[in-house]
Amino acid sequence: MTAPLDPEVLLELRGVDRTHGEGPAAVHALRGVDLTLRAGELVAVMGPSGSGKSTLLNIAGGLDSPTSGEVVVEGRALRSYGRSELARVRRRRLGFVFQDLNLIPTLTAAENVALPLELDGVRAREARTEALRSLDDVGTPHLADRFPDEMSGGQQQRVAIARALVGPRRVLLADEPTGALDSETGEEVLAVLRRRVDAGAGGLLVTHEPRHAAWADRVVFLRDGLVVDDGAARDRLAGLGEVAPA
């Protein structure tokens, strides 16, 4: 008998392996990773360089496929989708924020944020309305008609977050989103992420900074593709002198 779906579970990785290559040259990027992300939860993923953090994020977002195991987004396995359906899932349910932002320089902030909706067939006027709402959610409605080169790095990152969670998308995948920002601006961006998660989204945050992971509810530690620890952020970071922000 199949267990009923939990509407609060937004993302699951079940026994995920990712191997590159074959034979003696094979590289095991992930090994039997289990992870659950719920609505209202921010999970930080930490580990040394090469531990599998970015691979985990790419597989969680359907940008890469596991060698074995399963990725489930809002109750349905990604492997059950065809290529065009999977692209639609990424546009409608999954949002990405990267260190290099990937904002289109020839589009305004509102146009950048509206783009995923327009690509999904939403009419331009409705897409702009949703984009303005999302920009307002991250505290940047005044940037709507500015181009990326007219914004600071922190402002651009806020716009990238607005684009990642515009419309119905509730899963936010962030890969070192503060890496190119100064300390104060990085903290401001993390506060924006935290507010969006508290409003009902779920977030996976890849970071190497304990002070950034302190914004999370849980911390998952990876080493050589294995989850070696998974627990409450306050408990896991206490030994590093980090506490969750007030």
C-alpha positions as CSV (number, residue, x, y, z in Angstrom):
1,M,0.0,0.0,0.0
2,T,1.4,3.4,-1.0
3,A,1.9,5.9,1.8
4,P,0.0,9.2,1.4
5,L,2.0,12.1,0.1
6,D,3.1,14.7,2.6
7,P,2.4,18.1,1.0
8,E,5.1,19.7,3.1
9,V,7.8,17.5,1.6
10,L,9.1,19.5,-1.5
11,L,12.2,17.5,-2.4
12,E,13.6,14.1,-1.7
13,L,16.8,12.4,-2.7
14,R,16.6,8.6,-2.1
15,G,19.8,6.6,-2.2
16,V,21.3,8.8,-4.9
17,D,24.6,7.7,-6.4
18,R,26.4,9.6,-9.2
19,T,29.4,8.1,-10.8
20,H,31.5,9.7,-13.6
21,G,33.4,7.3,-15.8
22,E,33.9,3.5,-15.5
23,G,36.3,1.0,-14.2
24,P,39.5,2.1,-12.3
25,A,39.1,5.7,-13.5
26,A,35.5,6.0,-12.1
27,V,34.8,8.9,-9.8
28,H,32.1,8.5,-7.3
29,A,30.7,12.0,-6.8
30,L,27.7,10.9,-4.6
31,R,27.2,7.7,-2.7
32,G,23.8,6.7,-1.4
33,V,22.7,10.2,-0.5
34,D,19.3,10.5,1.3
35,L,18.0,14.0,1.9
36,T,14.5,15.5,2.5
37,L,13.6,19.1,2.2
38,R,10.3,20.4,3.6
39,A,8.4,23.7,3.2
40,G,9.7,26.4,5.5
41,E,13.1,24.7,5.8
42,L,16.5,26.0,4.7
43,V,19.1,23.2,4.6
44,A,22.8,24.1,4.2
45,V,25.1,21.7,2.4
46,M,28.7,21.9,3.5
47,G,31.9,19.9,2.9
48,P,35.4,20.2,1.5
49,S,36.1,21.0,-2.2
50,G,35.2,18.0,-4.3
51,S,32.9,16.5,-1.7
52,G,29.9,16.5,-4.1
53,K,28.1,19.6,-3.0
54,S,27.5,21.1,-6.5
55,T,26.7,17.6,-7.9
56,L,24.0,17.2,-5.3
57,L,22.5,20.5,-6.2
58,N,22.5,19.8,-9.9
59,I,20.9,16.4,-9.4
60,A,18.3,17.8,-7.0
61,G,17.4,20.4,-9.7
62,G,17.2,17.9,-12.6
63,L,20.3,19.4,-14.4
64,D,22.1,16.1,-14.0
65,S,20.7,12.6,-13.5
66,P,21.7,10.1,-10.8
67,T,23.5,6.9,-11.8
68,S,21.2,5.2,-9.4
69,G,18.6,6.3,-6.8
70,E,15.7,8.7,-7.1
71,V,14.9,12.4,-7.0
72,V,11.3,13.3,-6.1
73,V,10.0,16.8,-6.4
74,E,6.6,17.5,-4.8
75,G,5.7,13.8,-4.8
76,R,6.8,12.8,-8.3
77,A,10.1,11.2,-9.4
78,L,12.0,13.3,-11.9
79,R,12.9,10.1,-13.9
80,S,9.2,9.8,-14.8
81,Y,9.3,12.9,-16.9
82,G,10.3,13.2,-20.5
83,R,12.8,15.8,-21.6
84,S,10.3,18.6,-22.4
85,E,8.3,17.8,-19.2
86,L,11.4,18.0,-17.1
87,A,12.2,21.4,-18.6
88,R,8.7,22.5,-17.6
89,V,9.2,21.2,-14.0
90,R,12.4,23.3,-13.8
91,R,10.5,26.4,-14.9
92,R,7.5,25.9,-12.7
93,R,8.8,24.2,-9.5
94,L,12.6,24.7,-9.2
95,G,14.5,27.9,-8.9
96,F,18.3,28.2,-9.1
97,V,20.6,31.0,-7.7
98,F,24.2,30.8,-8.7
99,Q,27.3,32.7,-7.7
100,D,27.6,34.1,-11.2
101,L,23.9,35.2,-11.2
102,N,23.2,34.5,-14.9
103,L,21.1,37.6,-15.3
104,I,20.7,38.6,-19.0
105,P,22.4,42.0,-19.4
106,T,20.1,43.3,-22.1
107,L,16.9,42.8,-19.9
108,T,15.7,44.9,-17.0
109,A,15.3,43.4,-13.6
110,A,11.6,42.9,-14.2
111,E,12.2,41.4,-17.6
112,N,14.8,39.0,-16.1
113,V,12.4,37.9,-13.4
114,A,9.4,37.5,-15.8
115,L,11.4,35.5,-18.4
116,P,10.8,32.0,-16.9
117,L,7.1,32.7,-16.8
118,E,7.0,34.0,-20.4
119,L,9.0,30.9,-21.5
120,D,6.2,28.9,-19.9
121,G,3.5,30.6,-21.9
122,V,2.4,33.2,-19.4
123,R,1.2,36.4,-21.1
124,A,3.6,39.3,-20.9
125,R,1.4,41.6,-18.7
126,E,0.6,38.8,-16.2
127,A,4.3,37.8,-16.2
128,R,5.3,41.4,-15.4
129,T,2.8,41.6,-12.6
130,E,4.2,38.4,-11.0
131,A,7.7,39.7,-11.5
132,L,7.0,42.9,-9.8
133,R,5.4,41.0,-6.9
134,S,8.5,38.8,-6.6
135,L,10.8,41.8,-6.7
136,D,8.8,43.4,-3.9
137,D,9.2,40.2,-1.9
138,V,13.0,40.6,-1.9
139,G,12.9,44.3,-1.2
140,T,13.8,45.6,-4.7
141,P,10.7,46.9,-6.4
142,H,12.6,50.1,-7.3
143,L,15.0,48.1,-9.4
144,A,12.3,46.9,-11.8
145,D,13.4,49.0,-14.8
146,R,17.1,49.0,-14.2
147,F,19.5,46.8,-16.2
148,P,22.0,44.6,-14.4
149,D,25.0,46.9,-15.0
150,E,23.0,49.6,-13.2
151,M,22.8,47.6,-10.0
152,S,25.3,46.6,-7.2
153,G,26.3,43.0,-6.8
154,G,23.9,42.6,-3.8
155,Q,21.0,44.1,-5.8
156,Q,21.7,41.7,-8.7
157,Q,21.7,38.8,-6.4
158,R,18.3,39.8,-4.9
159,V,16.9,40.0,-8.5
160,A,18.3,36.5,-9.1
161,I,16.5,35.3,-6.0
162,A,13.3,37.0,-7.2
163,R,13.7,35.2,-10.5
164,A,14.3,31.9,-8.8
165,L,11.1,32.0,-6.8
166,V,8.8,33.9,-9.2
167,G,5.3,32.4,-9.8
168,P,4.5,29.0,-8.2
169,R,8.0,27.7,-7.7
170,R,8.8,26.7,-4.1
171,V,12.1,24.9,-4.3
172,L,15.2,27.2,-4.2
173,L,18.6,25.7,-5.0
174,A,21.5,28.2,-4.2
175,D,25.1,27.4,-5.0
176,E,27.4,29.7,-3.1
177,P,25.1,32.7,-3.8
178,T,27.2,35.1,-1.6
179,G,30.6,34.1,-2.9
180,A,31.1,37.2,-5.0
181,L,29.7,39.6,-2.4
182,D,31.2,41.5,0.5
183,S,30.4,40.2,4.0
184,E,27.7,42.8,4.8
185,T,25.9,42.4,1.5
186,G,26.2,38.6,1.7
187,E,24.4,38.6,5.0
188,E,21.6,40.8,3.6
189,V,21.1,38.3,0.7
190,L,21.0,35.4,3.2
191,A,18.3,37.3,5.2
192,V,16.3,37.6,1.9
193,L,16.6,33.8,1.4
194,R,15.6,33.2,5.0
195,R,12.4,35.3,4.6
196,R,11.4,33.5,1.4
197,V,11.8,30.1,3.1
198,D,9.9,31.3,6.2
199,A,7.1,32.3,3.8
200,G,6.7,28.7,2.6
201,A,9.5,27.9,0.2
202,G,12.2,25.2,0.8
203,G,15.9,26.0,0.2
204,L,19.1,24.1,-0.3
205,L,22.1,26.3,0.2
206,V,25.6,25.1,-0.8
207,T,28.2,27.0,1.2
208,H,31.6,26.6,2.7
209,E,31.1,29.4,5.3
210,P,29.8,28.3,8.8
211,R,28.5,31.9,9.3
212,H,26.3,31.5,6.2
213,A,25.2,28.0,7.2
214,A,24.1,29.4,10.5
215,W,21.1,30.9,8.7
216,A,19.9,27.3,8.0
217,D,17.6,25.0,10.0
218,R,19.8,22.0,9.2
219,V,23.3,21.3,8.0
220,V,24.2,18.4,5.8
221,F,28.0,17.6,5.7
222,L,29.4,15.8,2.7
223,R,32.7,14.1,2.4
224,D,33.8,12.1,-0.6
225,G,30.2,11.9,-1.8
226,L,28.9,10.6,1.5
227,V,26.6,12.3,3.9
228,V,28.7,12.1,7.1
229,D,26.4,14.3,9.3
230,D,22.9,15.7,9.1
231,G,21.3,17.7,12.0
232,A,20.1,20.9,13.4
233,A,22.3,23.9,12.4
234,R,22.6,25.3,15.9
235,D,23.9,21.9,17.2
236,R,26.2,21.2,14.3
237,L,27.7,24.7,14.2
238,A,28.1,25.3,17.9
239,G,31.5,23.7,17.9
240,L,32.6,26.1,15.2
241,G,31.5,29.2,17.2
242,E,28.5,29.9,14.9
243,V,24.9,30.4,16.1
244,A,21.8,31.0,14.1
245,P,21.1,34.7,13.4
246,A,18.3,36.2,15.6
